[in-house]
């Protein structure tokens, strides 16, 4: 069964981060949707930065559709008490972020917000597919836990959690999803931390 095309890629941010497209140009392939100068296209279109201040975050949205590929985000997390911050990006078909926890109605978009760092590849409908890569904010000042999950036909229960070998609040690090017809690979600084293989031939749904 062929996967659905994953449409518009967009990002909303509540933390400063840097994103890059290896095969595209942000001037040609993306549009800044909000942020009043907090989102900036850099290096002739090869990069884009989003930032947060006390007034607002910022965001952009791609003009093109995507099917499979590699998605990278360079991110530095909030130190100490991180409750109330959300940093999220996800790729989807017909997905609209109406509230931080309400995805009951959907339009064609991909979003990046804050309260978690979420890399989500998601399709539409009750039986939607989704790939999550997230940091949950905490109020204790304890080290962050990295969460990953895969939803197929609306069912998850495939979560795995990781404790990183560094403090993600000190410097920028690269968090990546490599998604193909064969497998999904989660990487941190280009080191694989999880591989989810396609076992659809055995009756296990795959995004």
C-alpha positions in Angstrom: 0.0 0.0 0.0 1.5 3.3 -1.1 1.8 5.9 1.7 -0.2 9.2 1.4 1.7 12.3 0.3 2.7 14.4 3.3 1.7 18.0 2.4 2.8 21.4 3.6 5.7 21.7 5.9 5.5 24.5 8.5 7.1 25.4 11.7 6.0 27.5 14.7 8.5 28.1 17.5 8.8 29.2 21.1 12.5 28.5 21.3 15.3 29.8 19.0 16.4 27.1 16.5 17.9 26.8 13.1 16.6 24.6 10.3 18.0 23.7 6.9 16.9 22.1 3.6 19.6 20.1 1.9 17.8 20.0 -1.5 15.9 23.3 -1.6 16.0 27.0 -1.1 13.9 28.7 1.5 13.3 31.7 -0.7 11.7 29.5 -3.4 10.2 26.7 -1.3 8.9 28.3 1.9 7.0 31.3 3.1 7.2 33.0 6.5 3.8 32.9 8.0 4.1 34.9 11.2 6.6 36.3 13.7 7.1 39.9 12.6 10.8 39.7 11.8 11.6 36.8 14.3 11.8 34.4 11.3 14.7 35.0 9.0 16.0 33.3 5.8 19.8 33.0 5.9 22.7 32.2 3.7 21.1 32.9 0.4 18.1 30.7 1.2 20.0 27.6 2.5 18.8 28.1 6.1 16.1 29.7 8.1 16.1 30.7 11.8 13.1 31.1 14.1 13.2 32.8 17.4 11.1 33.6 20.4 10.9 36.7 22.6 8.4 37.8 25.3 5.9 38.9 22.7 5.7 36.1 20.1 7.3 33.1 18.4 7.7 32.7 14.6 6.9 30.3 11.9 7.1 29.3 8.2 5.3 27.0 5.9 6.5 25.1 2.8 5.0 25.6 -0.6 5.5 22.0 -1.7 4.4 18.5 -0.8 6.8 15.9 0.5 6.8 12.1 0.4 9.6 10.4 2.4 12.9 12.1 3.1 15.1 13.4 5.9 13.9 16.1 8.3 16.5 17.9 10.5 16.2 20.4 13.3 19.0 22.1 15.2 17.7 22.9 18.6 18.8 24.2 22.0 16.3 23.6 24.8 15.3 25.8 27.7 17.5 25.2 30.8 16.1 24.7 34.3 12.4 25.0 34.8 11.0 24.5 31.3 7.3 24.3 32.1 5.2 26.3 29.7 7.6 26.1 26.8 6.7 24.1 23.7 9.0 23.5 20.7 7.3 21.4 18.0 7.6 20.6 14.3 5.7 18.0 12.4 5.0 17.1 8.8 1.4 16.2 7.9 -1.5 15.9 5.5 -4.6 17.9 6.5 -3.4 18.6 10.0 -4.2 21.8 11.9 -3.0 22.8 15.3 -6.0 24.3 17.0 -4.6 24.1 20.5 -1.5 22.5 22.0 -3.4 19.3 22.7 -6.4 19.5 20.2 -5.9 17.9 16.8 -9.6 17.0 16.2 -10.0 19.2 13.2 -7.5 19.3 10.3 -6.2 21.3 7.4 -3.1 20.9 5.2 -0.2 22.0 7.4 2.9 21.1 9.4 3.6 23.0 12.6 6.4 23.7 15.1 5.3 25.1 18.5 6.6 24.9 22.1 5.8 22.8 25.2 7.3 19.8 23.6 9.8 19.5 20.8 7.8 17.3 18.4 8.9 16.0 15.1 5.6 14.6 13.7 4.9 13.1 10.3 1.1 12.8 10.2 -1.7 12.0 7.8 -5.3 12.9 8.1 -8.4 11.2 9.6 -9.1 9.0 12.6 -6.8 6.3 11.2 -4.0 8.8 10.7 -0.3 8.0 10.6 2.2 9.9 12.7 5.9 10.0 13.7 6.8 11.8 16.9 10.2 13.0 18.1 9.7 15.2 21.2 11.1 16.8 24.3 8.6 17.3 27.1 9.0 20.4 29.2 9.4 19.9 32.9 9.0 22.0 36.1 11.6 20.2 38.2 14.7 21.2 36.4 15.6 17.6 36.0 17.3 16.4 32.8 15.1 16.2 29.7 13.8 12.9 28.4 13.6 12.4 24.7 10.4 10.7 23.5 9.7 8.9 20.2 6.6 7.3 19.0 5.1 5.9 15.7 1.3 5.9 15.0 -0.1 3.7 12.2 -3.8 3.8 11.2 -4.4 5.9 14.4 -2.8 3.5 16.8 0.4 4.3 18.7 1.7 2.3 21.7 5.1 2.3 20.1 6.8 4.9 22.4 10.4 4.6 23.3 12.2 7.1 25.7 15.8 8.0 25.8 18.2 9.8 28.1 20.8 11.8 26.1 24.5 11.6 26.6 24.7 15.5 26.8 22.8 18.4 28.3 20.5 19.6 25.4 20.2 23.1 27.0 23.9 24.0 26.6 24.4 24.0 22.9 22.5 23.4 19.6 22.2 19.7 18.5 20.6 18.2 15.4 17.5 15.9 15.8 16.5 14.0 12.7 13.9 11.7 11.2 14.8 9.7 8.1 11.6 8.2 6.7 11.5 5.8 3.8 9.3 3.0 2.5 11.6 0.5 4.4 12.0 2.1 7.8 12.0 5.1 10.0 15.3 6.1 11.7 15.5 8.6 14.6 18.9 10.3 14.9 20.6 12.7 17.3 23.7 14.4 16.0 23.6 11.9 13.1 23.8 9.0 15.5 20.9 6.6 15.2 19.0 6.0 18.5 16.0 4.1 17.1 15.1 2.2 14.0 11.4 1.3 13.3 11.3 -1.2 10.4 8.4 -1.7 8.0 6.7 -5.0 8.7 3.5 -4.3 6.7 4.0 -7.5 4.8 3.3 -9.3 8.1 0.2 -7.3 8.9 1.8 -4.6 11.0 0.7 -1.1 9.8 3.4 1.3 8.7 3.1 5.1 8.1 
